[in-house]
Amino acid sequence: MRRRGGERGADGETADGAAEVTGAKEIVNVALSGAGDAVVILDQSLLPNETRYLTLRGAGELYEAIASLRVRGAPAIGIFAAYALYVLAAGSAAERYDEFYAELLRNKAYLDSSRPTAVNLRRMLDRMERLARSMRRESVPRIVEAMRREAIAIHNEDIAMCRAISEYGLTLVRPGDGVLTHCNAGPLATSRYGTGLGPILLAKERGIELRVYCDETRPLLQGARLTAYELYKAGVDTTLICDNMASIVMREGRINACFVGCDRVAANGDAANKIGTSGVAILAAHYGIPFYVFCPSSTIDPDCASGGDIEIELRAPDEIKEKFFKAPSALPEVKCYNPAFDVTDGSLITAVVTERGICRAPYAESFAKAGLI
């Protein structure tokens, strides 16, 4: 459900601490409402041309916000899911634990079905449900209050993780380096700083100048609409390119490193990220350019042995032909295949950067040593 009125919801509520989107560090993409009875998000589907906050309460509109990419980015979806499950629990009329817990499980399963690939969604929902299960002898109001504190803790932990990831990532580049990005892994997709964009934003904050080339990221243009937007607002030297231009900027010597986020990392180092990422990694390997994946530890899935075990979300075919076009770009009869993600083989990844350090192949060993699996 869309709320009218710029940065305010229709009821006049704003997110706690919600800031005007004037700089990348100030972007508030997900927050709990002042009254604590709704989740407030910046509708990313409207960027960069419109800044609108939505106030969401019902299960249907919370689900829709994830499915329609109003909130997106694996860590941000995890934060949103924690707040969403709390809000639904707070609105429950159940007084007995059994009724309350059964309703919570239904809401958890419903939210979890909104998108299949990013692991943070399931992990944060599991964390919230485990808390409620551990308090089965407590009153429902006490459980709900504990869920509120847990959701806020999840958000704060992500902010701390993004800062640590950014610090580690900053050691991988030198002043003046050119960095290629794909999709969006900045504050909009996480909390503060971001993952893949975190080192770039931290570098700018410290007076270290980098040159960034942003893949537009077809068909939903997250690189053009979101990454270029965040970096430009932060004052970073930013150049937008079409996805099929990545090879030439590498060949011309403009790129010193590739920085991407990801939605799930398997125990062997295979990483699922926005469609087109694996192609960038293949090009980088050909030109001898390091390819780095940035993610919080919550994105590494120890239960997933390899990339072959990751379910890839398929989205509506019409996104390819009609999204952002004034008129369809192909005949209605032309079939479309629209996977939202692909898997980059761990052999193509130079390092996976988490808040616990920089992990290199063999990933099963380095992840275990860092306590990630």
Helices and strands as residue ranges (DSSP letters): G 24-26, E 30-32, E 39-42, G 44-46, E 53-56, H 59-67, H 74-90, H 97-112, H 119-134, H 140-170, E 178-181, G 187-189, H 198-205, E 211-215, H 222-222, I 223-227, H 228-233, E 237-241, G 243-245, H 246-251, E 257-260, E 264-266, E 271-274, H 277-287, E 291-294, G 297-299, E 300-301, G 307-309, H 318-321, E 341-344, G 346-348, E 351-354, E 357-359, H 363-369
